[in-house]
Every structure is written in structure tokens, then in C-alpha cells.
Amino acid sequence: MLYLAIIALISWILLNLTGLDKVNRGLLPGHYPDYYSTGYTKWEMNEIGTLKNKLHADKMTHFSDDHTTFMDKPLFFSFSHKKHIESPPWMIAAETGLLSADGKQLLLNGQVSIDRAGSSAIRPVQIKTSNLKVKPDTSYAETDAWAELISIPNRTTGVGMKLTFMQPIRLELLSHVKGKYEKK
């Protein structure tokens, strides 16, 4: 019994000297905003100094624990600047959004609308979907949700979508694809 009491006393002394008991008692930082802004706008330029992306939100809230940014009514624009190609910007609007700490992933939640206006060389495009994941650096977006592609006079729907919205533009609907196409 004496030996057990001595071992317990030495263990308790070593534990207090190392401070390991205090590590487990520390509180985790809460998920609290450290700053916010109304009428938030962020511009990103490409390597030659022309506008590449623009992100606007009615309200933006930044969180200090994970450095994410929450947005109300985000509006994302992607600009394409190619020689001799007139290309209007892609505009993506959502109900809410969450921008990752490194800015490489934008999660758009709720109803999402993707629009590109037409020009003399291209037809306008409108895509309706929800819960879209956008990678601004690579001009890529995807969703597992239902999506509807409208390029008048054609309409295509499907479940799941992958979209590259820079040249060459590529859109892929993943399953349950149905279309209504007008013949010339």
C-alpha cells in the first residue's frame, strides 16, 4: 500500500510539473465574427492587370477561428479576356455563400442562378441550380443538385453538373438528363 501511495504521489507531482492537466482544461475558441461589412466588394486581377473575378455581397461576416467569410446574397462575376473574342462575364448569384480561408473555394447555398449575356458571336445562357461549389482560380463550378440549362430556344435539365466557364467552355450534366430542343 505504501508503494502505491508513493507512486500515486510521484505521478501527481510529475503531472503538475509538466502542465498536461491544464492542456485538457483549455477552452476552444468559439465561432464568433471578428469583423463584418455591408456592401462588400472584392476584385481579383489577372497577371496582366485586367479584372478576372469580382465578388459582391450585401453583407459579409468574417470568422476568426477558421478565417471563413459568410455572405448574404453573394454575386460572383468571372471575366474572360481573350484576343479577338467578345465574351460577356459569367454572373453567379445565390442566397448565401461561404468563402474558404484561402479564397480558393466559394460555396453558394440556396437557389443559384448562373447567367452569361449574349453577344453578336454567342447566345445567352442561363443555368438554375442550388448548392454550387465554385473554384474561382480555375473558373470551375459543380453541384450534385438538379440543374436546368436554358439557351433559347433549347432547355436541358439533369441532376449534377460540372461547368468550366472559361474558354473552352464545358458544361456537363451528370445524370437524368432530359432536353427540349427546337429544330431549325
N, C-alpha and C positions, 0 to 999 in steps of 0.2 A: 504494500500500500504506500509505503514511504517513497519507493522508487517511482510509482505512478504519479504521486503528488509532485515530486521533483521534476519529472518530465513535463507535466502539465504547466508548471510554473515557468520552466525554461522556454517552452513553446509560446506561452503568453508574452514573455519578455521579448523574444525574437519577433513576434508579430507586431508588437508596438514599436520596436526599433526600425523595422523595415517600412512601416506605414501602409502595408497591404490592407489593413482593415478599413482605412479611410478611402481607398480607391473604390470599394464597393458602395460606400455611403454617398458618393458624389452624385449630384443631380444632373440629368441630361438637360441640355438647353432645349427650351420649348420652341415650337414652330410659331414664332412671332414676327410680324413685319418690322423691318428696321427703317424703311422709308417707302413712300408712295408718291405718285404723281397723277394728276388728271391731265388729259390731253397729251399723252405721252407719244413721242415720235422718235424712231431710231433709224438712221440712214447707214447703209453699208456701201462702200465704193469698191470697184474692182481695181485690178493692178494698174490700169491706165487713168484712173481717177474719175470714171463715169459712174453714175448711180447703178448699183447692182440690185440691191434689195432695200425696201423701205417697210418698216413695221410701225403701225399706228394703233393706239388703243385709247378708249375713252378714259380708262383708269388702269394704272399699273401699280402693283404692290410687290416689293422685293422682300424676301425672307432671308434672315441672317444665318440660320442653322444649315440650310442646304444650298443657299445662294440661287434659288429658283425665283422666277418672276411670274406672278399671276396677272392676267389681263382680262378686263371686261371689254367685250366687243372688239377683239383684235381684227386688224385689217392689214394683210401682208401683200406687198407688191413685189414682183420679180421682173426685172427689166433685162431685155436681151439686146445687145448692141453688136450686130454683125454687119459687115460692109455690104452695101447694096441690098440689104433685106429690111424692109419696113415691117417691124414686128411690134404690135402694141403690148403693153405689160400684162402679165397674168395678175389677177387680183383675187385673193382668197380671204373671205370674210367668215367669221364664226361667232358664236355666242360668248364663249370664254376660251382662254388659252393659257398654256403654261410653257414658259421658255426655260430650257435647262441652264445650269450654271455656266457652262461653256458656250452657250448660244448656238450649239450645233443641232439642237432638236427642239422643234416647236410643236406641242401637242394642242390641237384645236378641237374643242369639245362642243357637243350640241350640234345643231344644224350648221352645215358648212356649205358655202357657195363658192365655186371657182369659176371665174369669168375671164375671157380674153375677148376684147372687142375685135371686130373685123377691120380689114383694110382692103385696099384695091387688090392685093395679092392673096389674102386669106379670108376664110369665112369665120364669123364669130363662133365662139364655143362657150357653153355654159354647162357646168357639172354640179349636180346637187348630191350631197352625201352627208355623213356625220362622222365624228370622231376621227379626224385626219391627223396623221403624223407627217410633219414636214421637216426636211433636212435642207435648210437654206443654202448651205455651202455647195451642195451638189445639185440643187434645183430638182429635188425629188420629193414626192409625196405618196403616201399609201394609206389604205384603210381596209379593215375587214368587214365594214358595214356595206349596206346597199348603196349603189351609186347609179345616177341617171345622167347620161351624156346627151346633150341637146346641141345639135349643129344643124340648124334649119336647112332643109326640111326633114332631116333624119333625127331619130330618137333611139338610143340604145340604153338598156338597163342591165345590171348584173350585181352580184354580191362579191365584194372585194375588188380593190382597184390599185394599180400601180401607175404612177404618172411621172414622167420626166418632162418638165416644162421648159427646157432649153433645147436649142437645135442639136441634134434632130429630136423633135418632139415624139414621145412614145407614150401611148396610153393602153393599158391592158386591163380588161375586166376579167376577173378570175373564175367565176362560176355562175351558173344560172343566167347566162347571157341571152337576152331577147332584144330584138331590134325591129324597128319600123322604118323602112327606107322608102323614099319617094323615087319613082323611076322617072327618068328624063324622057 
